[in-house]
Amino acid sequence: MSGIPSRPRRHMRVATILVALLLPSFPLAVAEEADLTFSPLSYREHDPDQPPIDQAVESLRYLIRIEEDDWIASRLLDHLARVDVDNLWPLFRDALRSRSVNVARVAICWYGEHPDPSVLPDLEDAWVAQPRSWVRVDLIGSLAKNGSKTHTDDFIALADSGEPAMAKAAIHALATLGDPRAIPTLTRVARRGRYRGGLDALEALTTWPDSAEALGAALDLSGASDPVVRKSAVEALSSFSDPSAAARLLEVARARDDTESRAKAIEGLERLSHPGLVPTLTEILYEPASEKDSWLQTKAILALFNLDDPSAVPDLYGLDPELGGSGMTNIGGLIEYLSRDRSTKPRSFIGPSDCTWHSPVDPDDPETRRVVPPASRRSIRCFEAPGTEGDPSTFHRLPGSDAVRILDYFERDDEVWVRATNTGGATCWLPEPLLSRPDGAPTPDTGGPDGTFRREFDLPLGDLDSDAARSLA
């Protein structure tokens, strides 16, 4: 099979792994490259090298059990989780039962993507015994992914709670489980609009396409004053089976006041293959477009191209052939394509393109926080790893009130650390107590009491003994 090394090469790589596992101290560097180093362990059963692979897996299980450094053990598992590792399932079963919260959490996250009914009792036990909210958030997803029905009532209550991260996880879990008892709560949360889980609940309601209550919420919210809520509701409507949903999509697509919602309505009508879409798209092309929303006409041309309905051609002749740009994506190219000899020229498809830049930090995400420096400071230090300072020239300090999004958690000596990224994409580890929710974070001044400019930075110890450093004193 292409992509799989020859047996001698595989055998050599597996042998190399066995040697690495015999090292007296399992180094962090090996753990952080585990997805590359241990990839041969993903070879399937009946492989000629299965016996040494099994030996290596058993050695890994032993090493993880005896490894005293949680950071090394959790990094090893985290990197192994990135490999297609049928042979490594026993490692994650062991990790799920670990007394280390860090090791167990890696396994919990892994089972959120790799369902295994045999571990459901362990996940259930963890839900009862685990008090840490940042672990319980991941447990909610894993329980739902593995089909647990035991805690549905808990999830319904959490979906309407004041704990944003737990609420979001519970809403997604309820959508996964599909229990209709969740509809009233999700409808109530969705009607709140943009904040406190409203958009997540609105999306979750599409799990029940025949629910009149869920549809009613989507119809009402498609006319919300908040454009973000309105667009999300329009996007949800194509999931419902009642004709009133499609009728509302047509109404939105023909309106001339909200370009983004109109674009979502067009997409929804495309998914439904609605017969009213072609004349609606033609109407849009005859609208006088401003520079601000001319992209909607381009979207209409692409939709007509993909629908490939020749009945649209007569209504296109009255338009400027150059409308839409050049090539097949303008009116002239569209007419030529729709009028082609279909016996000799097959159908084509132009996929969607999204050139919009998206910030890695979403202010509406419950995992978004703001930097809150300690008293007398205006910034906080970035760490390469929990408790490990990195090179100051690489890990720059984060200013107070800077927004960051949490990507990972780690607990060391009863202190919680988080791996976070800011709007510029810089990622580092931070003590969680130095972060707050955006609505609760103070905004520090940029100057001192007398209006002077202040800047904080870290210097390597060796750089302190220099003329430049002494001049700052």
Sequence and secondary structure as in RCSB ss.txt:
>XXXX:A:sequence
MSGIPSRPRRHMRVATILVALLLPSFPLAVAEEADLTFSPLSYREHDPDQPPIDQAVESLRYLIRIEEDDWIASR
LLDHLARVDVDNLWPLFRDALRSRSVNVARVAICWYGEHPDPSVLPDLEDAWVAQPRSWVRVDLIGSLAKNGSKT
HTDDFIALADSGEPAMAKAAIHALATLGDPRAIPTLTRVARRGRYRGGLDALEALTTWPDSAEALGAALDLSGAS
DPVVRKSAVEALSSFSDPSAAARLLEVARARDDTESRAKAIEGLERLSHPGLVPTLTEILYEPASEKDSWLQTKA
ILALFNLDDPSAVPDLYGLDPELGGSGMTNIGGLIEYLSRDRSTKPRSFIGPSDCTWHSPVDPDDPETRRVVPPA
SRRSIRCFEAPGTEGDPSTFHRLPGSDAVRILDYFERDDEVWVRATNTGGATCWLPEPLLSRPDGAPTPDTGGPD
GTFRREFDLPLGDLDSDAARSLA
>XXXX:A:secstr
 TTS  HHHHHHHHHHHHHHHTSSS  HHHHTTHHHHTGGGG  TT TTHHHHHHHHHHHHHHHHH   HHHHHH
HHHHHTTS  GGGHHHHHHHHT S HHHHHHHHHHHTTS  GGGHHHHHHHHHH   HHHHHHHHHHHHHTT  T
THHHHHHHHTSS HHHHHHHHHHHHHHT GGGHHHHHHHHTT STTTHHHHHHHGGG TT HHHHHHHHHHTT S
SHHHHHHHHHHHTT  SHHHHHHHHHHHH SS HHHHHHHHHHHHHHT TTHHHHHHHHHHS   TTTHHHHHHH
HHHHHHHT GGGHHHHTTS TTTTSSGGGSHHHHHHHHTS TTTS              S  TTSTTEEEE   T
T SEE  EEETTEE  TTTS  EETT EEEEEEEEEETTEEEEEEEETT  EEEEEGGGEE GGG     SB TT
S B       GGGGSSHHHHHT 
